[in-house]
Amino acid sequence: MHRRILICCLVFWSVAPAGRAEGLAQEDEKKIADLVRKLGDPAFVVREAAQDQLFKLGLVVKPFVEAGTSDEDAEIRRRCLELLPDLVAADLKQRLDAFIADKEGKKDHKLPGWERFAEVCGKDGPARTFYADFYKLDPAFIHEVEKDAQKAGDMVAGRASTLQQGLFNRFGGAVVQPTAAEISAVLFAASHPQVTMAPQSVYAITNLLYQQNARSALTADGSGPIFRKLLVHWMGNQTDANVRYQCVHVAMNLNLKEGVDLAIKVAQDKAAPAYIKGAAITAIGKLGGKEQMGLVEPLLEDKTELGAFNLGNNVQGKTQLRDVALAVSVTMTGQQHKDYSFAFVGLPNAQAYLQNPHCMGFRDDATREAALKKYRDWQASQKKDEPKKEEPRKVEVKKDQPRQDEVKK
């Protein structure tokens, strides 16, 4: 842990504004050098006072303290090693406080990834606080991702895997729930357009999103909308079909309304496997509204099979994509599934089957065709009952006669 903190210090200093330790007067340099020497003074009080003074001077003492880590005196080496992380932590806090206070963005705080984050989540006060909360956890992590994103995929995958492993109490230790800030850091790093990860590694991220802290982050006061934007942005960047499948399930599980756009893309993807399309159609039904009906109804013609089902109580049959589209359409139009003779109707926990596209089928083809005809008839009746729009009346204006609005009172 100590080594990790020191690495973080060195990386952070490498991206800090230049010139902070430059321009010192010779007498100031001598004063700092004397303070470093006093870290090895025989008197404990002197050593403590010197360390306290060095800390208060801030990063200006960095070159001197860094040199002290290899001093011949063991006490000086030890105290300099202790002082390095304290210095950078204090400086980091000062920089982030200034960054948060700069709500109008008048200054360049040289924080890696901030501009990329701001494009997605905004630049206002809550967005700045949100960014600072996950950035301060490990500045080196964010810096390395932004420095070389093409090589950062393994590092992001490792961070997600470590957080996931904390959820399992394999050796009798305490279960460690990832914080919202830790999850946000992983999402932000993984959403870099140049970061690539194997699907198996991405599953570690989706698993984190089912945890309570992630759920709470979606509705947290102030930061909730920001976390939602970050999550949806990450989902939208996924191109692997199976990863998109996982993301669709996450959106449904979290009732993430913004996830409907991803579901629509997947449902309209001609190359997507049937089971993935089925999940996407189901998500549209749960997360969308009547405005998405025009996207679902064309799928009523898709006869692609999802497979056979056995719901128990001798209820068996097959499901096609058009069955899923029909079940979703019935839901979105406020009708009753029992009127369409779906196989799951009347079974215990029938509503649960509406979350599983494989269970939305019919016992036989005859029942399916009858149900589809019934829905088409219902569509036709709705169009027939729609009020006709009256065409605007044309007002004929005779030549050489003033219009009504030109007649003076």
N, C-alpha and C positions, 0 to 999 in steps of 0.2 A: 504493500500500500504506500509505504514511504517513497519507494522508487517511482511509483506511478505519479505521485504528487510532484516530485522533482521534475519528471519529464514534462508534466503539464506546465510547470513553472517556466521551463526553458522554451517550450513552444509558445507559450503566451507572450513571453518577453520578445520573441522573434517577430510577433505580429503587432506589438505595441508601438505607438508613435515613436519615431526616431528622435534622438536628441535629448532624451530625458536625463541621461547621465553625462551629457556633454556640457561644455561651457563652465565648468566649475573653476572657481578661483583656486590658486595654488594653496592658499591657506585653508580653504574648505576641504580640498583633497587630503591635506595633512591631518585635519581634524577627524575625517572619516577613517583614515588609515590608523590613527591613534585609537579610535574607538574599537576597531577590529582587534588591535593588539591587546586592548584591555579585556577582551573576551577571555583571555588566558591569564588575567591577573590573579595573584594568590588569594586576594580577598573576594569572597563570594558576593558581597554587596557591590563591589566595583564591577564585577562581571555582569551582574544583573542590570545594573544601571546602564552599562555600555550597550547591552543587547536591547534594552528598552529605547535608548536614544537612537540606535540604528533603525529600529522598527519605525519610529516616528518620522524619520527622514524620508522614508519611502524608497521607491525604485532607484533613486539617484545613487544609492549605495550598492546597487547590484554588482558592478564590476569588482568592488572591494570584497563584498561578502562571498561572491563566487570564487575569488582567488583564495579566500580564507578556507574554503572547503578542502584545499590540498596543503594547508599549512603544516609545518612540522609539529606544532603544538596540538596535541589530541583534543584538548578542551576547546581551542579555537575552531578546529575542524567540526567538532560536534555541534557547537553553538551556531556556526554558520549554516550547517546542514538543517538545523532546526529553524533558522531564521528565514531561509529561502521560501518555503511554502507560505509562511505567515506574511511575508512581504507581498507575494503575488496575490494572496487571498484578499488582503486589505486593498491593494491597488485595483484588483478586479471589482471589488464592491464599489469603490469610488468611481470607477469608469462606468459601471452599469447604472449607478445612481444618476450620474450625469446624463447617460443615454436615455433613461426613462424620463427624466425631467425635461429633456429636449423634445417636447411633444410636436413642435413644428418642424423638426428635422433640419435645423439650421446648421448643424455641425456634422462633420464626418467622424464618427467614432471608431472607424476601422474595425468593425466587428464582422468576422467572416460569415457569409451567408445571409446577412440581414436584408440586403436588397432582394435576394431571391425569395426570402420569407415574406417581405412586404408586398411583393407582387401578388401573392396568393391571399394573404391574411390582412393586409392593410398596414398603415403606418401610425395609427392613432395611439393614444396612451395605453389602452388595454392590450393592443398588439405588441407594443414595446415591452410591457411587463411580462407577457406570455413568452416572448422570445428570450428575455433575460433569465426567466425561471429555468428554462431547459438548457440554455447556453452555459450558465454558471456551474452546472453539474460537472461538466468536463469540457472546458474550452478546447483542449487538444483534440478531442474527438470531432467536434464540428470543424475545427481548422483543417484537420487532415482530410476530411471529406471534401471540403471546398478546394483544397490545394490540389488534389489529384483524385477526382471522383471515379475515374476509370479503374483505379486500383483499390477503391474503398469498399467495393461490394463485400469482400470477405470480412472486413472490419465491422460493417453494419450488420452482417449476418451473425457474426460472433456476439455482438452486443445484444441482439434480439434473442439469441440462444441462451445467453447468460441470464437474461431477465426471465426467460421461460423456465429455466432450470430452477430458479428460486421458488417456483410455484409448487415444486414437488418435495415432499418431506421424506427423502429416501433413506437418510441415515439418522433419523430421529431429531434433526434440527428443526428450527422454526421455519414455517412457510413465509417467504418474503414476497409480498404483493408489490408489483412494480408501481411506482408513482405515476401520476398523470404526466409529470414533467419528463420522466424517463421514457415513457411511451412516446411522448411528443418528439423527443430528440431522435428516437429511432425512425419515426414516421417522416420527420423533416429530412434526415440524412438519406433515407431510402427513396424519397421522392425526387432526389436530384436526377435530372434527365440522363446523366451519364453513368449513374450507378446501376449495375446489373447484378441480379441475384438469382440463384437457382430456385425453382418453385418450392423445393423442400425447405429452403431457408426462409422464404416468404411466409410459409405456413406458421413459422414461429411468431411472426408479426400478427397474423390474423388471430392466433391464439391469445395474444396479449389483449386484443381488442374485446374479448369476451369477459375480461376481468372487471371487477366492480369499480375499480378506480377509473377505468376507461369509460364505463357507463356513466359514472358520476361527472366526468369531465365534459360530457356532451351537454349537460344541463346546468353546469356551474355558472353562477352569476358572473357576468362580465366576460369570462374566458370561454364559455360554452360555444358561442358562435365561431370563435377563432379555432377551437379544436375541431369543430365540425368541418370548417373550410379546409384545414390541413388534412384531415382524414379523407375527405371526398377528393381532394387533389391527388393524394397518394393512390387512391383507388383508380382514378381516371388515368393514371400513368401506366397501369398494368396492361400488358399485351398478351401474356400467356393465357390460354383458354381456361386451364384448370385454376389458375390464380384468380381470374375473373369470377369463376364459379364460387370460389371461397369468399370473394369480396361481396358477391350478391347475397350470400347467406349471412354474412356479417351485417350488411345493410338491413336485411329483414329482421334479424335477431335484435338489433339495436333500434329498430323502427326509425332508421335514418332516412327521412323523406328525400333528402338530397341524392340518395343513392338510386333514385328512379331513372336518372339520366344514364347511368352505367347499365342498368337493367335493360333499357331501351336499346342501347348499342349492342348488347349481347344478343338480345332477341332478334335483332335485324341482321346479325352476322350470319351470312349464308354458310360460312365454313364451320360454325360452332356445332359441336355434337348435340344430338337431340336432348340428352339429359341436362346439358347446360342451358339450352334454349328454354326447356321446361321450367327450370329454376328461375330464369330471367322473367318469363311470363308471369310466374307466380309472384315474383317481387313487384312487378308492375301493378298487379292487382292489389297488393297490400300497401304499397307506398304511393301509388298514383291516384288519380281521380278520373272523372269523366272526360277530362281534356286528353287523356291518353287512350280513349276508346278507339280512335281512328287508327292507332298503332297495333292494337290487339286484334280487332275484328278481321283483318286480312288473313290472320293465321288460322281462322276457322276452316280454311281450305287445306291446311297442311296435314297430310295423312301419315306423316312419319311416326313410327311406333317408338314409344318409350320402353315398352315391355309389359309383361304380365304381372298381375297383382293377386294376392290372396289376403283378404282382410279378415279372415276368420268367419265363423258362423256360415261356412259354405258360400261365402261371397267372393267370387273369382271373376276375372275378366282381363281385358287388356286396355292399355292407355295409349292414345295417340296425342300428338301435339295439339290437334284441333280440339280434343277433349279438354285440355288444360286451358286453351284460349276460351272455350265456351264457359267453363266453370268460373274463370276470372271475369268474363263479360257479364255473367249472371250476377256476380257479386257487385261489380261496379255500376250496374244498372238498378240495383236494389231489388232484384227478383229473388225467388226462392229456389234453391237447388232441388228441393223435393218435387217441384213441378217439372223438372227435366229428367227425373229418374236416374240420377247418378248412383253408382253402386254403393257409395259410402253413406247415402242418406238412410237415416234410421239406426245406424250403428252407434254404439257408445263412443263418445269423444269424436263425433262426426266432424266438428269444426277443425280438429287437429289435422284431418286429412287434407284440408284446404291449404296447408303449409307444405304438403308433400306432393309434387306434381305426378309422381308415379301412381298415386292413389285416386286420381281424378277421372278415372275411366268409366267404362260401361261393361255390363255383363256380356253383351253381345252386340253385333253390328246393327241389328234391327232397332234396338233401343237407342243406339247412338244416332242413327239416321233420323229417327223420329224426334229426338231431342234437337238436332241441328235444324230440322224443318220447323220445329216449333219456334226456335229463336229467330229464324228468318221471317217467319210470319209475324212475330212480335215486332221486328224491325220495320217491316212494311206497314204495320198498323201505326207505328209511331210517326213515320213519314206522312202517312195519310192524315193523321190528326194534327199535324203541324199547321198553324195558321198561315195563310197565304200573305205574303208581303204585298201591301198596296203600293202600286207604282205612283210616283209623285205626279200630280196633275200638271199638265202643261198650260201655261198662261199665254194666250196668243196676244201679241201686241200689234195693233194695226199701225200701218205706216202713217207718218205725219200726225200721229196723235201722241200726246205726252203719256208716259207711264204713270201709274198711280202714285209712285213715290216722288214723281217730279211735279205733281200738282201742288201748287202753293196753297197753304191754308188761308 
